[in-house]
Amino acid sequence: MRPTEYSNSTAVSQSQLKLLKESPRRYQATYVTQTLSIEPTDAMEFGSLVHSMTLQPHLVLDQYVSIPDEVLTSNGQRRGKAWDAFVEANTGKTLIRSADFRRANIIAERVWEHPFYKLVYEWQRNVEMPIAWTDEETQVDCKGIPDIVCSNEWIIDIKTTNDLTGFVQGRDKLTSSKIADFGYHLQGAFYLQGASQYYEESKSRFALIVVETKEPYRVYAMEIDEPSLFAGRLEMHRLLEEYKRRMASNDWSEEGERSLLQVSVPSWAL
């Protein structure tokens, strides 16, 4: 599947399912009526740069450009005609502050140094390759772009975070509320199913490589276990069924939106 075909495809992605779970009305406005656009934040753009720098560094200069000091004033403001000429010369590229460019390179190097990533680098077969498939249970067309699909049973995803402190809890048995909060177990189930169908070979293990975007740029590699992936599969199919039902009925209403809600303050405020 080519990137342009992916962008134009009406198939559903895992991020769309997460938005549907969060708010059917926001899903409708974003993907159905298309009256709401998702503007990338600075953190999202920096995360994309880290992904490119880590996974496909040879393509970075085709997509991003570092803002040179000469097009900025001493206090960081844009310098008139010099700025305009710079922007025109780099049409289609994402403009990145030079300090962020250097920081992204440091982060990528930290990931490359991790022992698990060194194994993954030997295993990797496809990097950021769009895939498409039809979910057999719901007959919904799906799409996704896994970060790394390996030649064995693994799929790997790179994540960035401001702070890894508290990302994992416990000692003998590790858990992560953030994996649940961000729906990474659903993402893992979605990609494993999709890659297994698309490549016609079993993919059964999903790992995150999570790296800090600030000093000291710690890196954790963590495999999401099978019970969590099973929960992700259940959630995935529930959301696919909901997506199918809402698309057929064009009903994007949310629970409680036409009711008078009785609301109390938290117990600590009483």
N, C-alpha and C positions, 0 to 999 in steps of 0.2 A: 504494500500500500504506500503510495507516494504522499509526501507531506501535504501537497495541495489537495489531494483527494481526501486526506484526513480532515483538513480544515473545512472542506465543503460537505463532508458527510453528515447526514442527519442522525447517525447512530448515537447512542448514549454512552457517555464516559463515566468513570468512577467519580470524578469531581462533580458531574452533573447529578449523580445519585445522591451525593452528600448534600448538595444544595437543595434537592427535592426534600430530603429528610429535614433540613433546617427550616425551609419555608417553601411550600408549594406556590405561594403567590410570587415570591422572588424568582422561583424557577420559571413560572409563566412569563414574567416580565423580561427575564433575561434570554430565554431560549424559544418561547412560543411567539409572543407579540414583539419581542426584541425592542422593547421601549426602554430597557435598562441595560446599560453597558457596564462591564467590569473593568474599571481603570486600574492598571497595575500600580501597586505602591512601590516606594523605594526599596522596601524589604523584598518584595516579589522580584523586582528587576535585579537586585543584587543576588538573590538566590538563583535566578536563571543564569547569571554570569558565572557563579560558582559551579553550577552544573556543567556549563559549556567548558569552563577552564579545566574541570576535573576529568570529564568524560571525552571531550573532543577538542583538546587545546588547539589543534591545527585549524579549526574553523572559527576560533574566537575573533580574529581580526576581520573576518568577513561579516560578523554580526555586531561587533562592539568597537568603539573607539574611545581612547583615553582623552579627556579634555586637557589640552596643553595650557600651561600657565600664561602664555602670551595672549590668550583670548579672554582672560579674566583680569579684573582689577586686583589691587593689593588686598582688598577685603572680600574677594571671591565673587564679585558681581560680574555680569557679562559685559565685555568690552565692545560695545557698539558694532561698527562695521567688521571688526576682526572676528567677533562672535558670529555674525550673520554669514560671513564667508566660510567659516569653519563648518557651520551647520549645513550650508548648501553643498559643500564639498563632501559631506558624509551623509547625504540623504539615504534613508533606509536603515541606518545603523543606530543602535542604542548608545547614547552618550553617557560615559561613565567618568566620574571624578578620578583623577590619577591615583589618589590615595586608596580609593576603593578597588581600583584595578590591581594595585600592588597587594592589597589585603586579600583579594580573591585568589591571587597566585600563591600566597602563603597558605591559604586554606586548602587549595588543591594539593599542594605538596604534602601537607599533613595527612590528607586522605591517602595519597600514594604511598606514604610511609607505613601505613597500618598493615600488619601481617595478613589480616583477612583480605584486604583489598588486593594485596600482592597475589593471593590465590585466585581471587576473582578475575584479575587481569589475565591470568593464564587460561581461565575457563571461558571468558567472555566470547560470545559469538555475534550478537547484535547489540548495538548501542543506540539508544533513543530511536528505535525503528518503529514506526506506526504499525499497528496490527488491527485487524477487524474480524469479527466472528458473530455468529448468531447463537444466543443463549438457547440451549436445547429445551430447557424447562418452560421458558416463557415465550420463546420465539421472538425475542426482542433483539434487534441488531445492536451490537456493542462495538466500542473502539477504545484503544488505549495506546500509550507510548511508554512502555516499561523502560527504565533507565538502562538496565543491563539484563539481557537474556543470555544465560550461559549454555554451553554445550552439554552440560549435565542437567540435573534436576533443579538448579537454582535460578531464581530471579532476584536481582538486587536493586534497591532504590536508595538514592542519595537524598538526605534531608539536612537542612540547615536549621540551627536554633541559636538564639542569643546566649543561652546558658543551659548546659547539660545537667547542672545540679538538680537533683530531684526527678530527672527523666526516668530513672529506674529506681524502684523501691524493693526492699527486702534483702535477705542474705542467702539463705538456702534455696528459696524459690523466689526468683525475681519477677516482679510485675511492673507494669508501666501504665499509669492512668492517662498519660499523654498519648500513648498509642491508641487507647480507646477513644479519648477526646477528639483526636484528629482523624479517626477512622482508618488508621493504617492497616488494621487487620482486615477491613473490608477491601481496601485497595489491594492487599496481598492476595486475597481470595479471587478478586476480579481479574488481576493480571495472570495468576496461575491458571485459571480456567481458560482465559483468552489465549495465552501463549500455547497451552496444551493443544487447543483446537487448531490454532493458526499454523503451528509448526508440526502438528500431528505427532507429537511426542510428549511424554508425561513431564510436567513441571510441578513439583510438589513442595519445594522449600523456598521460603521468602525471607529475605534479610534486609534490614535497614543499616546503612552506614550514616550515622548522625554526627555532624561536625558543628562546632561552635563558630559563629561569625565574629567573635571578639576574643581577645587574649584570654586564656592561653591557647585557644584553638584546639580544645580537646576533641578526640574522635572516639566514638563508641560504635562497635559493630554488634548487632543484636538480631538473632533469628526469632521471628514470631512463631510460637509453638502451634502444634496441630489443633488443640482445643480452641485456641483463639482464632485460627483460620476457619475452623468449622463454624464458630459464631459469626465470622465475617461472611461466610457463604450463606448462612441463613438470612442475615441482614441484607445481603446483596439481592437474593431472590425475592425477599419481601418488598424491597424498593423497586425492583424490576416489575413486579406485579402491580405495584401502585402506579408506577410510570405508565404501564400499558393501560391500566384502567382510566387514569386521568387523561391520557392522550385520546382515548376512544370517546370519553364523555365530555371532554373539555371542561371538566370541573376541577378547579384549582383552589377551591375554598379550604380554609383552615379551621381546625376545631376551635370553637369559641369566638369566632369573628363576628357572629350575629347574635351573641348572647351578652347579657349583663354579667360581668365577671365579679365575683366577690373576692376581694384581695385583702390580705393582712400583711403587716410588717413581720420581719423575722422574730423568732422568740426572744433573741437577745435585746430587742428594742422595746419589748413589752414590760 
